Amino acid sequence: MVLTTALWAIAGVVTRQLQQAQSFEVTFWRSFFTVLSLVVILPLWQGRGVWRRLPWRSVYFWISGVCWSVMFTAFMLGMTLTGVANVLITMSLGPLLTALFSRVVLGHRLPERTWAAIAAAGVGIVWMYGREMLAAEGEYIVGMLVALCVPIAAAVQWTAMQKAHAKGIDIDLVPSVLLGAVLSSLYTIVPALPMQATGSDLLWLATLGLFQLAVPCVLAVLCARALKAPEMALLGLLEVIFGILMAWVGAGEVPTTTVLQGGTLVMGALLINEWLGWRQRRV
């Protein structure tokens, strides 16, 4: 799982190496190469019958695929519009938003520690984005709002999957990743025209498609068979730390003091909440 988070985290530093590809074109090529990778990986992993087993008629399969497509598209667009640290810290709100969605949609009760974490994370986000927005220009603000679509889509997806599980329906999330990548490619192919990516850009984007999405998604599914949900959530937060460090060292993108202060509060709230939940379950 640590390897998985490290692979997820390479997106920021790789994106900063691109020469010509921008915005929608970056998103299109990463999603396209993810499709190609999974078309090869899925039959090797689950057998040729995997295509016959796809639950095309399941509404939850389509919900999952659409949510993945929103996450893929918003993530890369956010990376091209604002700082890596901003995108990753915003994404880390996923577990708290999922808890809130579960409370509203499924009626799950939230422990006091989660409400406290939501409040603390909210303060961190207001501190980080409030000050950033006062000093930022239009494109920078748009990038933050686009990045916010990632944890919202993630919360919708996990809530839908919980509801499906309660009904006795289990969705294999790896094929739905493939569906999401196909949809993301379709969303972005027209806005991506005319294509300007160089040969070097395509190699970097192929690396993202294979090693930043396809491979770690398969690894995460395998990890989920051995690790409990709180452990997955705790280890998943390493993506934020790895991503900021890689962009800092590999691309010279130094996060602002405000981002570091607000991000520390957000990450601290998340870590404490997940750690207390893990301890409580063990007891």
C-alpha positions in Angstrom: 0.0 0.0 0.0 2.9 2.3 0.7 4.2 1.6 -2.9 0.7 2.3 -4.2 0.6 5.7 -2.6 4.1 6.5 -3.9 3.0 5.6 -7.4 -0.2 7.8 -7.1 2.0 10.7 -5.9 4.2 10.9 -9.1 1.5 12.8 -11.0 2.6 16.2 -9.8 6.3 15.9 -10.6 5.7 14.1 -13.9 3.2 16.8 -15.0 5.8 19.5 -14.4 8.1 17.7 -16.9 5.7 18.2 -19.8 6.9 20.5 -22.7 3.8 21.2 -24.9 0.8 19.2 -23.6 -1.5 21.4 -21.5 -4.8 21.1 -19.6 -7.3 18.9 -21.4 -4.7 17.2 -23.6 -2.8 16.1 -20.5 -6.0 14.6 -19.1 -6.9 12.9 -22.4 -3.6 11.2 -22.9 -3.3 10.0 -19.3 -6.8 8.5 -19.4 -6.2 7.0 -22.9 -3.0 5.3 -21.8 -4.8 4.0 -18.7 -7.4 2.4 -20.9 -4.7 0.7 -23.0 -2.9 -0.5 -19.8 -6.0 -2.0 -18.2 -7.1 -3.6 -21.5 -3.9 -5.7 -21.2 -3.8 -6.0 -17.4 -7.4 -7.1 -16.8 -7.3 -10.3 -19.0 -3.9 -11.3 -17.6 -5.1 -10.8 -14.0 -8.7 -12.1 -14.1 -8.7 -14.2 -17.3 -10.3 -13.6 -20.7 -13.8 -14.0 -19.3 -13.4 -10.7 -17.5 -15.2 -8.9 -20.4 -18.2 -11.2 -20.2 -18.4 -10.6 -16.4 -18.6 -6.9 -16.6 -21.9 -5.8 -15.0 -23.1 -3.4 -17.8 -26.7 -3.4 -16.5 -25.8 -2.5 -12.9 -26.5 1.2 -12.1 -23.8 1.0 -9.4 -21.2 0.0 -12.0 -22.0 3.1 -14.0 -22.1 5.3 -10.9 -18.6 4.1 -10.0 -17.4 4.6 -13.6 -18.7 8.1 -13.8 -17.2 9.0 -10.5 -13.8 7.6 -11.5 -14.1 9.7 -14.8 -14.8 12.9 -12.8 -11.8 12.2 -10.5 -9.5 11.4 -13.4 -10.5 14.6 -15.3 -10.7 17.0 -12.4 -7.4 15.7 -10.9 -5.3 16.4 -14.0 -7.0 19.7 -14.8 -6.4 20.8 -11.3 -2.7 19.9 -11.5 -2.3 22.1 -14.6 -4.2 25.1 -13.0 -2.9 25.2 -9.5 -0.1 23.9 -7.2 0.5 20.2 -6.5 0.1 20.7 -2.8 -3.2 22.4 -3.2 -4.6 19.6 -5.2 -3.4 16.8 -3.0 -4.5 18.4 0.3 -7.9 19.1 -1.2 -8.1 15.4 -2.3 -7.3 14.3 1.3 -10.8 15.6 2.3 -12.3 12.5 0.7 -12.7 10.4 3.9 -14.4 13.2 5.8 -16.7 14.0 2.9 -17.5 10.3 2.6 -18.4 10.2 6.3 -20.7 13.2 5.8 -22.4 11.7 2.7 -22.9 8.4 4.6 -24.5 10.3 7.4 -26.9 12.1 5.1 -27.6 9.3 2.5 -27.3 6.1 4.6 -28.1 7.4 8.0 -24.7 6.3 9.5 -24.0 7.9 12.8 -20.7 9.8 13.0 -18.6 9.5 16.2 -17.6 12.7 18.0 -14.0 12.4 16.8 -15.1 12.6 13.2 -17.2 15.7 13.8 -14.1 17.2 15.5 -11.9 16.2 12.6 -14.4 17.8 10.1 -14.4 21.0 12.0 -10.6 21.1 12.3 -10.2 20.3 8.6 -12.7 23.0 7.7 -10.6 25.5 9.6 -7.5 24.4 7.8 -9.2 24.6 4.4 -10.6 28.1 5.1 -7.1 29.3 6.3 -5.4 27.8 3.3 -7.8 28.7 0.5 -9.1 31.9 2.0 -5.7 33.5 2.0 -4.7 31.9 -1.3 -7.8 33.2 -3.0 -7.3 36.8 -1.7 -3.9 36.8 -3.4 -4.7 34.5 -6.4 -5.8 35.3 -9.9 -8.8 33.8 -11.7 -7.1 30.7 -13.1 -5.6 29.8 -9.8 -9.0 30.0 -8.1 -10.6 27.9 -10.8 -7.9 25.2 -10.3 -8.8 25.0 -6.6 -12.5 24.6 -7.4 -11.7 21.9 -10.0 -9.6 20.0 -7.5 -12.5 20.0 -5.1 -14.5 17.9 -7.5 -12.1 15.0 -6.8 -13.0 14.4 -3.1 -16.7 15.1 -3.8 -16.8 12.4 -6.6 -14.9 10.0 -4.3 -17.4 10.5 -1.5 -20.3 9.9 -3.9 -18.6 6.7 -5.2 -17.8 5.2 -1.8 -21.3 6.1 -0.5 -22.9 4.4 -3.5 -20.6 1.3 -3.0 -21.6 1.1 0.7 -25.3 1.2 -0.4 -24.7 -1.5 -3.0 -22.9 -3.7 -0.5 -25.8 -3.3 1.9 -28.0 -4.7 -0.8 -25.7 -7.6 -1.4 -24.2 -6.2 -4.5 -20.4 -6.1 -4.7 -18.8 -4.1 -7.6 -15.3 -4.9 -8.8 -13.8 -1.5 -8.8 -10.9 -2.3 -11.2 -13.2 -2.7 -14.3 -15.1 0.4 -13.2 -11.7 2.2 -13.3 -11.5 1.2 -17.0 -14.9 2.5 -17.6 -13.9 5.8 -15.9 -10.8 6.1 -18.0 -12.9 5.5 -21.2 -15.4 8.2 -20.2 -12.6 10.7 -19.2 -11.0 10.2 -22.6 -14.3 10.9 -24.3 -15.0 14.0 -22.2 -11.6 15.5 -23.1 -10.7 14.5 -26.6 -12.5 17.4 -28.3 -11.3 20.1 -25.9 -7.8 18.6 -26.2 -7.6 19.5 -30.0 -5.4 20.4 -31.6 -2.9 18.0 -30.0 0.4 19.5 -29.2 2.2 16.9 -27.1 5.8 16.1 -28.1 7.2 12.6 -28.2 8.7 13.2 -24.7 5.3 14.4 -23.4 3.7 11.2 -24.7 6.3 9.0 -22.9 5.6 10.9 -19.6 1.9 10.6 -20.0 2.1 6.9 -20.9 4.1 6.5 -17.6 1.2 8.2 -15.8 -1.4 6.0 -17.4 0.4 2.8 -16.6 2.3 3.5 -13.4 0.2 6.2 -11.7 -3.3 4.8 -12.4 -3.5 1.3 -13.9 -0.9 -0.5 -11.8 -1.6 1.2 -8.4 -5.3 0.6 -8.8 -4.7 -3.1 -9.2 -2.4 -3.1 -6.2 -4.9 -1.2 -4.1 -7.5 -3.8 -4.8 -5.1 -6.5 -3.7 -4.2 -4.6 -0.6 -7.8 -4.2 0.3 -8.0 -8.0 0.7 -5.4 -7.9 3.5 -5.8 -4.5 5.1 -8.8 -3.1 7.0 -10.5 0.1 5.7 -9.0 2.3 8.5 -5.5 1.0 7.7 -6.1 1.7 4.0 -7.3 5.2 4.8 -4.3 5.9 7.0 -1.8 4.7 4.5 -3.6 6.4 1.6 -2.8 9.8 3.2 0.9 9.1 2.4 0.1 10.2 -1.1 -0.2 13.8 0.0 3.2 13.7 1.8 4.9 11.9 -1.1 3.3 14.1 -3.7 4.3 17.4 -2.1 7.9 16.2 -1.5 8.3 14.9 -5.0 7.1 18.1 -6.6 9.3 20.1 -4.2 12.5 18.1 -4.9 11.8 17.0 -8.5 10.2 20.1 -9.9 11.2 22.9 -7.5 7.6 23.6 -6.6 7.8 25.0 -3.1 4.4 25.1 -1.3 3.5 28.5 0.3 3.6 28.9 4.0 -0.2 29.3 4.1 -0.7 26.0 2.2 1.7 24.2 4.6 0.0 25.6 7.7 -3.6 24.8 6.5 -2.4 21.5 5.1 -0.8 20.5 8.4 -4.1 21.1 10.2 -6.1 19.1 7.6 -3.7 16.2 7.6 -3.4 16.2 11.4 -7.2 16.1 11.8 -7.4 13.2 9.3 -4.6 11.2 10.8 -5.9 11.5 14.4 -9.4 10.6 13.3 -8.3 7.5 11.4 -5.9 6.5 14.1 -8.5 6.7 16.8 -11.0 4.8 14.7 -8.4 2.1 14.0 -7.6 1.8 17.8 -11.3 1.6 18.6 -11.9 -1.2 16.1 -8.9 -3.2 17.5 -10.2 -2.9 21.0 
